[in-house]
């Protein structure tokens, strides 16, 4: 039996986060392969030893580097490596198209191994700008850089393809730590996003600060193995942990650790468009606003899959279907998740569906463990429209019926496959939500497949352990 901990110490969390096994059944998306560049060209930048008056030939020698990152990205050919020495760089960088790589020879912009190049924004600038911007770029990986005190974004990408932000970090940005729009074949992985979206107010046009990691109007994207944390403790116009929105599709949000945020942990918002084929799995959300799906401007969120997630001690519900804009929801699966003591404040429970859209269909809630003994706990499952929901094979401890809607989930809605029992977590006090060998949740779930398909939607648990082909264990872990 494997165990799972949500430690308190962030450094331990990062190590655990990166050690998790990827689910073999992630969606087929196009992401940068990120092989090492093959041009053989390496150029150097150093804030302390550099000079921008040097030639490109001189900058290929580590002893005679350029001084600024902007000089470097503006001077290298596509497919090269720009090696940036540790130190502070008080500049805003825009990568030109001349630095674009190719599929076989991508461009790599990185901190020198064992060092960190820090872009310092000094909290100065104008709205919408970033400390590091990719625009109209392709086949570029940015690795190991840090952006801090940015007036707006830390790292940003726009109208680009085959780009990656890998092992970067941001600190104290007014808006998103990483913000990407209208791009494809996008990878955001192994980044540490701390104190993003620190601006408290909307602008004159009503715009907020977006989210800590924002992916908007993008397709074929992966957001994985990131830590997003330490947000504001008050309600602000922004600040959600990870958001795929604005009609984004064909994506995966997996193995992220999102914690200590007032707002939602992971949010899927179709906006006014259609978002589809997005898998949200094997994430850890601890002390956030939980998971949520929406169509805030009347859009349609369909073929959305939440599975193998652990959502603990959320301020609001574990999962919320938003009613904002009367968006439509189809084929939304909330299966094999572990929910623990969510609903800390407000009208909240394990799952809350506020949508009144009569076009909703096939909303599946199965194989979950709902453990909730919080003082504010309002309901296990609340929904305004009963017809679209398929709810069974869940374990409730304790079950709490809804009491303010005729169609909502009551004790009489429980089936013979549902359970009311202690799931017997290994040690919930230390946030170890693996199941004991005596757990009543073992082998009480059903394999999950999509309509018209015999193949399972996924085959492994949170840690990548096979679930088998017949009866599955409930929750995110299998014994």
SEVOLUM-386335 format. One line per 2 residues: number of its first residue (from 0); their letters; for each residue x, y, z of C-alpha. Coordinates in pm, 1 decimal. Example, Ala and Ser with C-alpha at 12.3 -4.5 7.8 and 13.67 -1.06 7.14 Angstrom:
REM residues 2
0) as) 1230.0/-450.0/780.0 | 1367.0/-106.0/714.0;
REM end
This chain:
REM residues 479
0) xx) 0.0/0.0/0.0 | 134.5/341.8/-97.5;
2) xx) 66.2/646.1/112.7 | 14.6/1009.6/26.4;
4) xx) 102.0/1308.8/238.3 | 22.6/1675.7/201.6;
6) xx) 316.7/1808.9/403.5 | 331.6/2153.6/549.4;
8) xx) 686.5/2231.4/445.0 | 691.9/2361.7/89.7;
10) xx) 1031.9/2219.1/-0.5 | 918.1/1869.4/88.2;
12) xx) 602.2/1922.3/-113.7 | 794.0/2014.3/-425.2;
14) xx) 1002.0/1699.7/-400.6 | 694.0/1481.9/-361.5;
16) xx) 519.1/1664.5/-641.0 | 796.0/1593.3/-887.7;
18) xx) 819.1/1228.5/-786.0 | 460.9/1138.7/-874.0;
20) xx) 402.5/905.5/-1168.5 | 216.4/1048.7/-1465.7;
22) xx) -118.1/892.4/-1552.5 | -73.2/684.4/-1863.9;
24) xx) -412.6/792.1/-1991.9 | -360.9/1165.6/-2019.4;
26) xx) -529.7/1326.8/-2321.9 | -348.8/1327.2/-2650.2;
28) xx) -212.6/1679.3/-2676.9 | 64.0/1832.3/-2879.5;
30) xx) 335.0/1966.5/-2651.1 | 694.0/2070.9/-2710.3;
32) xx) 924.4/1770.3/-2719.6 | 1202.8/1995.3/-2586.2;
34) xx) 1503.4/1797.9/-2711.2 | 1840.5/1962.6/-2654.7;
36) xx) 1921.1/2210.3/-2930.1 | 2147.0/2064.2/-3195.4;
38) xx) 2301.2/2373.7/-3350.1 | 2587.9/2352.9/-3100.5;
40) xx) 2570.5/2728.0/-3043.1 | 2581.7/2846.1/-2681.8;
42) xx) 2581.1/3215.0/-2587.5 | 2636.4/3365.2/-2243.3;
44) xx) 2490.7/3651.0/-2038.9 | 2614.7/3784.4/-1705.0;
46) xx) 2481.0/4086.4/-1518.4 | 2809.8/4134.1/-1335.3;
48) xx) 3072.6/4039.3/-1594.7 | 2896.4/4120.2/-1918.6;
50) xx) 2899.0/4394.3/-2180.2 | 2639.2/4445.2/-2452.0;
52) xx) 2905.8/4595.6/-2677.8 | 3054.3/4252.0/-2736.5;
54) xx) 3001.0/4061.4/-3058.2 | 2810.2/3738.0/-3091.7;
56) xx) 3137.8/3552.6/-3138.9 | 3269.5/3696.4/-2813.9;
58) xx) 2946.6/3609.0/-2629.8 | 2999.9/3244.1/-2718.7;
60) xx) 3280.7/3249.0/-2465.4 | 3168.5/3229.5/-2101.4;
62) xx) 3449.2/3470.2/-2010.6 | 3314.3/3745.8/-2238.6;
64) xx) 2933.1/3742.9/-2202.7 | 2667.5/3997.4/-2283.4;
66) xx) 2528.7/4200.1/-1993.7 | 2152.1/4193.0/-2049.1;
68) xx) 1907.6/3918.8/-2129.3 | 1741.0/4141.1/-2388.3;
70) xx) 2068.3/4174.1/-2577.3 | 2101.9/3798.7/-2567.2;
72) xx) 1755.6/3707.0/-2696.2 | 1780.6/3976.4/-2964.9;
74) xx) 2115.6/3845.5/-3090.4 | 2101.0/3466.5/-3084.8;
76) xx) 1995.5/3260.1/-3385.4 | 1711.8/3012.7/-3360.3;
78) xx) 1807.4/2679.3/-3209.7 | 2077.5/2820.2/-2984.6;
80) xx) 2116.2/2807.2/-2608.9 | 2126.2/3133.3/-2415.6;
82) xx) 2298.6/3058.7/-2084.5 | 2225.6/3325.2/-1823.0;
84) xx) 2440.2/3356.3/-1512.1 | 2277.7/3396.8/-1173.9;
86) xx) 2215.7/3752.3/-1061.6 | 1961.6/4032.4/-1079.6;
88) xx) 1849.5/4173.2/-1415.0 | 1637.8/4491.8/-1382.0;
90) xx) 1483.6/4467.4/-1728.1 | 1174.8/4362.4/-1920.6;
92) xx) 1250.8/4109.1/-2192.3 | 1066.2/4062.8/-2522.0;
94) xx) 1185.9/3770.3/-2733.3 | 1190.7/3853.2/-3106.7;
96) xx) 1089.5/3608.5/-3379.5 | 1452.9/3591.9/-3490.5;
98) xx) 1513.2/3367.9/-3188.7 | 1247.9/3116.0/-3295.9;
100) xx) 1361.9/2756.5/-3312.4 | 1242.2/2459.2/-3509.9;
102) xx) 1094.8/2125.3/-3404.9 | 1433.5/1955.7/-3437.7;
104) xx) 1634.1/2249.6/-3301.0 | 1431.9/2442.4/-3042.2;
106) xx) 1575.0/2748.7/-2874.7 | 1659.3/2723.2/-2505.1;
108) xx) 1677.5/3029.7/-2278.7 | 1790.8/2923.3/-1934.8;
110) xx) 1963.4/3004.8/-1609.1 | 2308.1/2859.8/-1572.5;
112) xx) 2296.1/2525.9/-1392.8 | 2293.8/2574.2/-1017.3;
114) xx) 2222.6/2947.5/-1046.5 | 1911.7/3163.2/-1087.4;
116) xx) 1877.4/3461.1/-1316.4 | 1625.7/3698.7/-1154.9;
118) xx) 1421.5/3947.7/-1355.9 | 1351.6/4234.6/-1115.2;
120) xx) 1046.5/4450.6/-1191.9 | 1067.1/4683.6/-889.7;
122) xx) 683.2/4701.5/-893.7 | 701.9/4952.1/-1178.0;
124) xx) 546.2/4949.4/-1522.2 | 208.3/4952.2/-1694.9;
126) xx) -84.9/4715.4/-1698.4 | -66.5/4405.7/-1923.0;
128) xx) 310.8/4404.2/-1966.8 | 528.8/4116.4/-1848.2;
130) xx) 883.0/4089.1/-1722.2 | 938.9/3821.2/-1986.5;
132) xx) 727.6/3800.4/-2302.7 | 703.1/3549.2/-2585.2;
134) xx) 494.4/3686.0/-2871.5 | 462.9/3524.4/-3215.5;
136) xx) 730.8/3280.0/-3108.5 | 769.5/2908.3/-3170.4;
138) xx) 982.9/2621.7/-3045.7 | 1125.1/2808.9/-2748.0;
140) xx) 1177.0/2679.4/-2394.3 | 1237.4/2913.2/-2101.4;
142) xx) 1393.5/2730.2/-1809.4 | 1500.0/2815.4/-1456.7;
144) xx) 1442.0/3193.5/-1464.3 | 1274.8/3389.0/-1184.8;
146) xx) 1050.6/3693.3/-1226.9 | 976.6/3901.7/-917.4;
148) xx) 800.5/4225.7/-827.0 | 639.6/4252.5/-1169.4;
150) xx) 384.7/4529.5/-1196.8 | 162.7/4299.2/-1397.9;
152) xx) 264.7/3955.0/-1528.3 | 579.0/3760.9/-1450.8;
154) xx) 604.3/3546.4/-1766.6 | 366.1/3584.0/-2059.1;
156) xx) 305.1/3425.3/-2396.3 | 85.6/3534.4/-2684.8;
158) xx) 10.7/3399.1/-3032.9 | 286.1/3140.5/-2999.0;
160) xx) 321.1/2768.8/-3054.8 | 543.2/2496.2/-2916.2;
162) xx) 658.7/2702.6/-2620.5 | 741.2/2590.0/-2267.8;
164) xx) 801.5/2749.2/-1930.1 | 991.9/2491.6/-1730.0;
166) xx) 1123.8/2512.3/-1371.6 | 1076.1/2888.4/-1353.6;
168) xx) 947.2/3083.9/-1055.1 | 760.2/3405.1/-987.3;
170) xx) 716.2/3610.9/-672.7 | 497.4/3910.2/-589.6;
172) xx) 338.9/3988.6/-925.6 | 43.9/4227.9/-947.8;
174) xx) -134.9/3985.5/-1181.3 | -59.1/3634.5/-1311.4;
176) xx) 272.3/3469.0/-1246.3 | 237.9/3298.8/-1587.3;
178) xx) -18.6/3421.1/-1840.3 | -60.7/3261.3/-2185.9;
180) xx) -322.8/3347.4/-2447.6 | -405.9/3248.9/-2806.3;
182) xx) -129.4/2989.1/-2815.5 | -97.1/2616.0/-2882.8;
184) xx) 130.6/2323.4/-2805.7 | 197.0/2484.0/-2470.4;
186) xx) 375.0/2337.4/-2168.0 | 382.9/2493.5/-1819.8;
188) xx) 561.7/2256.9/-1585.0 | 763.5/2241.6/-1264.3;
190) xx) 720.0/2611.6/-1191.2 | 682.0/2773.9/-849.8;
192) xx) 425.6/3055.1/-848.4 | 414.1/3244.0/-518.6;
194) xx) 222.0/3559.6/-426.4 | 69.7/3617.6/-768.3;
196) xx) -230.5/3846.0/-833.7 | -147.2/4087.1/-552.1;
198) xx) -341.9/4378.9/-699.6 | -653.9/4431.4/-487.5;
200) xx) -874.3/4629.6/-727.3 | -1024.4/4617.3/-1075.0;
202) xx) -922.7/4876.8/-1331.6 | -1157.6/5139.7/-1474.5;
204) xx) -1281.9/4891.5/-1737.8 | -1361.5/4626.7/-1479.9;
206) xx) -1063.4/4404.9/-1552.0 | -920.7/4198.8/-1267.5;
208) xx) -580.4/4042.7/-1214.5 | -650.8/3709.4/-1387.8;
210) xx) -516.4/3396.3/-1215.9 | -184.5/3275.3/-1076.4;
212) xx) -141.7/3056.4/-1387.6 | -370.8/3156.9/-1672.9;
214) xx) -427.5/2972.1/-2000.5 | -684.9/3151.9/-2213.9;
216) xx) -804.9/3071.0/-2565.1 | -532.0/2807.4/-2601.9;
218) xx) -534.8/2449.6/-2721.5 | -314.9/2143.4/-2683.3;
220) xx) -171.4/2245.6/-2349.9 | -22.8/2080.3/-2043.3;
222) xx) -0.9/2242.3/-1699.2 | 174.7/1995.7/-1470.9;
224) xx) 392.0/1956.4/-1161.5 | 364.6/2320.7/-1057.6;
226) xx) 334.8/2461.9/-707.5 | 98.2/2758.0/-678.4;
228) xx) 65.1/2912.0/-335.5 | 64.6/3193.9/-82.3;
230) xx) -210.1/3414.8/-219.3 | -398.0/3701.5/-60.6;
232) xx) -632.0/3618.2/225.4 | -916.6/3841.5/107.9;
234) xx) -1156.7/3818.2/-184.0 | -1013.2/3998.6/-488.7;
236) xx) -1104.5/4024.1/-860.9 | -870.2/3739.7/-952.6;
238) xx) -615.6/3519.7/-786.3 | -744.1/3169.7/-866.2;
240) xx) -468.9/2909.5/-873.8 | -480.6/2760.4/-1225.7;
242) xx) -738.4/2860.2/-1486.2 | -797.4/2723.9/-1835.5;
244) xx) -1053.9/2958.5/-1986.6 | -1182.2/3150.5/-2287.3;
246) xx) -1254.7/2848.2/-2503.7 | -936.4/2657.4/-2425.8;
248) xx) -949.7/2290.7/-2530.7 | -748.3/1968.9/-2557.7;
250) xx) -557.7/2006.2/-2234.5 | -429.4/1845.3/-1920.1;
252) xx) -389.4/1994.9/-1572.6 | -213.3/1736.2/-1361.0;
254) xx) 8.0/1671.0/-1058.3 | -0.7/2031.7/-942.5;
256) xx) 10.4/2132.1/-576.9 | -210.3/2435.7/-515.4;
258) xx) -240.5/2559.7/-160.4 | -308.5/2852.6/70.7;
260) xx) -514.2/3060.1/-170.3 | -836.9/3239.9/-82.0;
262) xx) -975.9/3187.5/-432.8 | -1044.3/2872.3/-635.5;
264) xx) -763.6/2621.9/-670.6 | -832.8/2505.9/-1028.3;
266) xx) -1092.9/2670.1/-1252.1 | -1222.1/2576.8/-1598.2;
268) xx) -1424.7/2857.5/-1754.8 | -1547.1/2832.7/-2113.7;
270) xx) -1630.4/3203.9/-2110.3 | -1847.2/3276.1/-2414.8;
272) xx) -1699.7/2988.6/-2617.7 | -1677.0/2609.9/-2601.6;
274) xx) -1413.6/2440.1/-2388.7 | -1371.4/2066.3/-2420.1;
276) xx) -1147.4/1764.8/-2370.3 | -971.7/1886.5/-2057.9;
278) xx) -847.8/1640.4/-1797.1 | -784.9/1759.9/-1443.7;
280) xx) -623.6/1476.4/-1252.9 | -380.8/1386.5/-976.6;
282) xx) -374.5/1737.6/-832.5 | -355.3/1836.0/-466.0;
284) xx) -563.1/2131.2/-352.8 | -515.3/2230.4/8.6;
286) xx) -676.7/2534.8/169.2 | -806.4/2688.5/-154.4;
288) xx) -1153.8/2751.5/-295.9 | -1164.4/2402.3/-449.8;
290) xx) -1238.4/2297.2/-808.4 | -1484.6/2479.2/-1031.5;
292) xx) -1627.0/2475.6/-1383.4 | -1819.2/2754.5/-1555.6;
294) xx) -1931.9/2927.4/-1871.6 | -1924.6/3278.9/-1730.5;
296) xx) -2033.4/3444.0/-2055.4 | -2281.6/3178.8/-2162.7;
298) xx) -2028.5/2931.9/-2300.4 | -2033.6/2551.6/-2304.6;
300) xx) -1798.7/2334.3/-2099.0 | -1810.8/1976.7/-2224.1;
302) xx) -1604.2/1659.9/-2198.8 | -1441.0/1773.1/-1875.7;
304) xx) -1283.1/1509.5/-1650.7 | -1192.8/1557.7/-1283.1;
306) xx) -1035.6/1241.8/-1139.8 | -774.0/1121.8/-889.8;
308) xx) -763.8/1462.7/-721.1 | -730.4/1533.3/-350.0;
310) xx) -922.4/1843.0/-237.7 | -880.5/1921.9/131.3;
312) xx) -991.2/2200.4/365.4 | -1129.4/2425.9/94.4;
314) xx) -1284.8/2754.9/195.8 | -1588.1/2676.2/-23.0;
316) xx) -1718.6/2357.0/-182.9 | -1496.1/2079.6/-308.4;
318) xx) -1641.3/2125.5/-659.4 | -1865.5/2408.7/-779.7;
320) xx) -2065.4/2436.7/-1103.2 | -2103.3/2811.8/-1146.4;
322) xx) -2431.0/2972.0/-1249.7 | -2261.3/3291.1/-1373.6;
324) xx) -2373.8/3364.2/-1730.6 | -2596.9/3054.2/-1741.4;
326) xx) -2326.0/2847.5/-1909.3 | -2399.0/2495.0/-2026.8;
328) xx) -2235.6/2174.4/-1896.8 | -2216.7/1842.5/-2081.9;
330) xx) -2026.6/1522.2/-2008.8 | -1860.3/1647.6/-1692.2;
332) xx) -1710.9/1363.9/-1489.1 | -1625.0/1398.3/-1119.8;
334) xx) -1495.6/1052.3/-1039.6 | -1247.5/885.7/-803.0;
336) xx) -1158.8/1198.2/-610.0 | -1095.8/1231.8/-236.8;
338) xx) -1264.2/1528.4/-66.8 | -1172.6/1605.7/292.8;
340) xx) -1332.4/1861.9/525.1 | -1415.7/2122.0/264.0;
342) xx) -1684.9/2390.5/307.9 | -1505.4/2603.8/562.1;
344) xx) -1721.4/2915.0/502.3 | -2036.3/3028.9/321.2;
346) xx) -2307.1/2815.6/161.0 | -2088.6/2520.2/69.5;
348) xx) -2058.3/2143.8/76.9 | -1886.2/1865.4/-109.8;
350) xx) -2035.6/1944.0/-452.9 | -2251.2/2247.1/-538.0;
352) xx) -2419.5/2281.3/-876.1 | -2590.2/2619.6/-902.7;
354) xx) -2662.8/2595.9/-1275.5 | -3020.1/2639.7/-1396.0;
356) xx) -2942.6/2563.8/-1761.2 | -3189.2/2299.1/-1876.2;
358) xx) -2951.7/2199.7/-2157.2 | -2706.2/2042.9/-1912.5;
360) xx) -2654.7/1669.9/-1964.5 | -2453.6/1371.5/-1840.1;
362) xx) -2300.8/1507.2/-1521.1 | -2138.8/1203.8/-1359.5;
364) xx) -2046.7/1191.4/-988.5 | -1914.2/847.5/-897.3;
366) xx) -1646.9/662.1/-699.0 | -1566.2/961.9/-479.0;
368) xx) -1494.1/974.6/-107.8 | -1665.5/1265.7/68.0;
370) xx) -1529.0/1306.0/419.9 | -1673.7/1612.5/584.8;
372) xx) -1706.9/1698.3/950.8 | -1664.2/2075.7/934.2;
374) xx) -1885.6/2301.9/1141.6 | -2006.4/2490.4/833.1;
376) xx) -2086.6/2177.5/628.8 | -2415.8/2248.8/445.9;
378) xx) -2467.9/1955.9/207.0 | -2302.7/1656.9/44.3;
380) xx) -2437.0/1736.5/-304.0 | -2657.4/2031.3/-395.1;
382) xx) -2804.8/2076.1/-742.7 | -3084.2/2291.2/-873.1;
384) xx) -3165.6/2056.2/-1163.5 | -3171.6/1686.4/-1083.0;
386) xx) -3217.3/1529.8/-1427.5 | -2864.1/1561.2/-1574.3;
388) xx) -2686.6/1399.4/-1277.5 | -2569.9/1039.5/-1253.8;
390) xx) -2472.7/993.6/-889.5 | -2375.4/658.6/-737.6;
392) xx) -2095.4/450.6/-583.4 | -1982.6/730.4/-353.0;
394) xx) -1880.4/704.6/11.6 | -2009.9/973.6/249.5;
396) xx) -1877.0/1041.2/599.3 | -2095.6/1212.4/703.2;
398) xx) -2380.6/1236.1/454.6 | -2573.1/1560.2/475.4;
400) xx) -2892.3/1608.4/276.1 | -2972.4/1935.8/103.1;
402) xx) -3256.8/2127.7/259.4 | -3347.4/2420.6/38.4;
404) xx) -3429.5/2292.6/-308.9 | -3697.7/2046.7/-413.1;
406) xx) -3476.9/1880.3/-671.5 | -3160.5/1862.0/-467.5;
408) xx) -2984.2/1557.4/-330.2 | -3159.2/1389.6/-38.7;
410) xx) -3116.2/1071.5/162.9 | -3378.7/906.3/-54.4;
412) xx) -3152.6/961.6/-358.0 | -2882.8/733.5/-221.4;
414) xx) -2852.4/399.1/-399.5 | -2755.4/53.8/-277.6;
416) xx) -2409.7/119.6/-421.3 | -2357.8/427.3/-202.3;
418) xx) -2199.6/402.0/141.3 | -2211.4/591.7/467.5;
420) xx) -1899.5/486.8/656.6 | -1559.1/595.8/777.7;
422) xx) -1326.1/549.6/476.2 | -1038.0/467.1/711.6;
424) xx) -768.4/693.1/573.8 | -420.4/594.5/685.9;
426) xx) -375.6/914.5/886.9 | -592.1/1215.4/802.6;
428) xx) -432.5/1418.0/1082.6 | -108.7/1419.5/882.3;
430) xx) -302.8/1444.4/554.8 | -228.1/1087.4/452.3;
432) xx) -538.0/993.4/252.8 | -435.2/647.2/139.0;
434) xx) -677.4/372.5/240.5 | -611.0/117.5/511.7;
436) xx) -634.5/-249.4/421.6 | -958.3/-264.2/621.9;
438) xx) -1123.1/31.5/446.7 | -1486.2/-23.9/339.1;
440) xx) -1404.7/177.6/24.8 | -1197.7/-103.2/-125.2;
442) xx) -1344.3/-263.2/-437.5 | -1672.6/-73.4/-405.1;
444) xx) -1635.3/146.3/-713.2 | -1720.1/89.7/-1077.5;
446) xx) -1477.9/125.0/-1371.5 | -1543.8/455.3/-1547.8;
448) xx) -1585.1/462.2/-1923.4 | -1742.6/708.1/-2164.0;
450) xx) -2077.6/644.9/-2335.4 | -2036.2/411.6/-2630.5;
452) xx) -1688.3/299.8/-2526.7 | -1572.4/-10.4/-2342.1;
454) xx) -1232.0/140.6/-2268.5 | -1187.4/297.8/-1923.6;
456) xx) -1153.0/674.4/-1902.0 | -833.9/619.5/-1701.4;
458) xx) -662.2/311.7/-1557.7 | -442.3/427.9/-1269.3;
460) xx) -474.9/605.7/-935.0 | -315.8/924.7/-804.9;
462) xx) 25.1/759.1/-779.5 | 5.0/576.6/-1111.4;
464) xx) -88.0/242.7/-954.5 | -316.1/27.4/-1177.0;
466) xx) -680.9/23.9/-1072.9 | -759.7/-312.5/-1227.7;
468) xx) -1032.3/-405.8/-1469.6 | -1331.0/-485.4/-1246.6;
470) xx) -1419.4/-326.9/-912.1 | -1223.7/-12.6/-835.3;
472) xx) -1137.6/133.0/-495.9 | -1318.6/456.8/-416.3;
474) xx) -1132.3/785.5/-395.8 | -802.1/897.4/-545.7;
476) xx) -594.9/600.9/-422.5 | -608.2/229.2/-472.8;
478) x) -483.1/-13.0/-210.8;
REM end
